[in-house]
Structures are given as C-alpha cells and as structure tokens.
Amino acid sequence: MRQIIDNLFRSKAPLMVVLRYVLVALVILMGVARLRLILVLLVSPATYQERDILQEYLMAKALLSGVNPYLPLQELAQLFIGKFPYLPHPAPYPPFIAILSIPLTWFSLNQLIIGWFIFEVGCLAAISGMLTFLWKGRVDWVRAIFILFLLLSWYPVMVDLLYGQLTILLTTLLLAALVALRNNHKILAGVIIGFSVAIKMFT
C-alpha cells in the first residue's frame, strides 16, 4: 500500500500525474460538497437546538445573570432562550468555559451560530497552514489549501462544524503549541497547552 501511495504522489509517469490531479479535484469537490451541506443545514430554523455551542452560550448567560451555570441545560434554555426540548443534564464543561464564553452573549443566537461556524473554518485554515509549517518548516499555501479541503471533506470535521463543538479550537491550540515548540518558545507552548486544558480536560 505504501508503495502505491508513493508512486501516486511522486511518480512522473503520465498516468500517475493524471491520477494525482483527479485525486486533488475529487478532494476539493468533496470538501465543497460537505461545506455546502453544512451551510444548507445552518439555515434550518431548528438548527440551534442541536448545537453544542449553545451550552457555552447558556453557561455564560447564567453567569452574567447570577444564575447557577450548572443547572440542567433544559432549565437554562427556558430561562434565556424560550421553552424547547434540550439536554436534561448540566453542561459538562469546567467553570473557565463560562467565563471565556461571555463574549458570545453579545450576539443573538443566530448570529452566534453563524459566527462560530466562520470562526471554526478560520481555525481549519490555520490548522492547514500549521501542518505544512510543521512538515516543511514554512507555510506552503498550495498544500495548505489542499489540506483545508481534505479536512472539510472528512466526516468527523463536518460533524464538528455542524454541531459547533470545541474540538477544532482545541486542535488549533495544540498545533499552535507544537509550532511554538518548533521555534523553541517553550513557555508560550506551555501556556497554550494549559489554556487548552482549561477549556476541556481531555486535551
């Protein structure tokens, strides 16, 4: 299998060159298709009810209002958004998340969903650039664009974008720490890793 992959990416034989371009085109098309699907789902009226980012939003709203941010999410939703079925358990995030999420309360819920989606796509672009830096020692924009579409076409990334989770943010922070270590900025790398752990312990 490794020999086949090496031949596909390194061979200068005409057939392999054509297959390379076909592969790149298919990855880009898949990435665009996944992105279009997410955008279609974003405009659905009920989409906010299934979004993980809503948990951080509700925790921050509760903190600012003097309400216990670890009440069941269904109760927080009724207090700050309106009655609709939501998760019956408290938010599974550390207290730091409630503080960090305060700026999210400056936006309406629909603005938050769209803004968080744009933020996550920006994080994916940063991840793509940092991967090429760690690989080549410099940012290769052509490869970074290809990696971006490859990430967009990958199902777990699509799910993260669709539900507004924190995994893409955590991945961005961890890669930033690796880049800092690569440049011998050990204290900065430690601070970034500590920040990511404060967001979610499984980092």
N, C-alpha and C positions, 0 to 999 in steps of 0.2 A: 504493500500500500504506500509506504514511504517513497519507494522508487517511482511509483506512478505520479505521486504528488510533485516530487522533484522534477520529473520530466515535464509535467504540465506547466510548472512555473518557471523553469529555467531553460527548457529546450528551445532551440531556434528553428526547429523543423516547422515547415508551413502549417501542417495540421495542428500542431500544439499551439502555435501562435493564434490560429483561428479559435481554437477551443478556449484559450485564455481570454480572448475578447468576448466570446459568448458567455463565459462564466461571469465576467465583470458585468456584462449587460444584464444577465439574469439576476445577479445580486442587487443591482441598482433598481431593477423593475420590482423585485420583491420588497425592497425597502420602501419604495414609493407606494406600493400597494398596501403595505402594513400602515404606513403613515396616513394614507387616505382613509383606511378603515377606522383608525383612531379618531380622525377628525370628524368623520360621519357620526361616530358614537358620542363625541363631545357635544354635539348639538342636540342630543336626545334630552327631552325635558327631565327625565328621571335619572340622568347620569350621576348627579351629585349624591344621590342616595347610596351609591355603591363605592364611593371614593374614600380611600384611606386617609387622604389629606384632610378630610372632614374631621377626623379625630383630633388632629393637631389644632385645627381651627376652633373646635368646641372647647378644648382644654384652655386655649388662650382666652377665649371669650369668658369662660368661667373664672379664670384667674383675675381678669380685669374687673369682673363684676362681684368679686368676693364670694363666689360660689365654689364649693369643693370640686376641683377639676377631675376627681376620681369617682364622681357619681357615675352610675351606668350611662353609657353614651345615649341610650334612648331618652333618658330624662334630660340630659344636656341639650339634645336636639330639640325637644319640646320647648325648652326654655328659650333658646336662641334662634331657632330656625322655623319651628312650627311642627305640628304633630305629623309624624310619618314613621313607619316601622324602621328601626335601625338596630344596631348591635345592642344586646341586653347587658353586656359586661362593661366594666370601666376600660378606659384606654390603656393599652399595655406599653406605655412609654414612661421613661423617667421624668422627674419634675423639670429638668432642664429644658425638655421639649416645650413645655407650656410657656416658659419664658422666651425661648428662641422663636416661638410661633406668634408672638404678639404682633409683629408687623403684618401678619396675614389678616388680622382683624380690621385692617384699614380698608379692605376691599369687600365688595359684595361676594356672595358665594360663587356666582357665575364668573365674575372677574378672577376670583381666586383659582378656580379650576383651569381656566384658560391660561392664566399667568403661570401657574405651577407647571402646566404642560410645556410652555415655552421655555421655562427655566430648566426642565429636565432635558429637553432637546439640546439646549445650550451646554448642559453637563455632558451629554453624549458626545458633542463636538469636542469638548475639552478632553474627554477620555480618549477619543480617537487621536488627537494631537499628542497627548502624553504617551500613548502607546508607541507611536512612531519615534518619539524622543528617546524612550527607554530602549527601543530596538536599535535605532541608528545613531543616537547621540545628538540628533537635531530633529526639528519638526519637519516632516515630509508631508506637505499639504495634499499631494495627489494620493498617497497611500492613506492619509487621514480621512479623506473624503470617501474612499472605498471602504475603510473600516466603519465609518459612520453609517453607510448604507447597509453594511453587513450586520451591524448591531441593530439597526431598525428592522431588518428582516428576521431577526432572531426572536422566536416566540416569547421567551421569558422577558425580554426587554419590552415587547409590545404590551404584555400584561402589566408590567410596572408602569408604563406610560398611561395605560388605560385606567388603572386604579389609583394613580397618583401616590405611589409608595415612596419610601425613602432610600431604597437600595441603590438607585442611580447616583444620588447625592453621596452616599457612603462610599461607593466605588470611586467617585471623583476625588473624594478626600484621601482615600488610601493611595491612589495613584499619584496625587499631589505630594503625599509623604514620601513615596518612592523616588519621585523626581527630586525632592529636596535632599534625600539621602544621596542620590546620584551626584548632586552638586556639593556634597559634604556639609549640608546645613542640618546637622543632627538635632539641634534644639528645635528648629522650626518643624522638622519631621515629627518629633515627639509631641509638639503642641497640636499638630494637625491630627495625629492618631488619637490623642486624648480627647480632642473635640469630637471626633467621630464616635468614640466610645461613649461620650456623654450623650450623644444623640440616640444611640442604640447599642446595647451591650454586646450583641452578637457580632459586632465589627471584628 
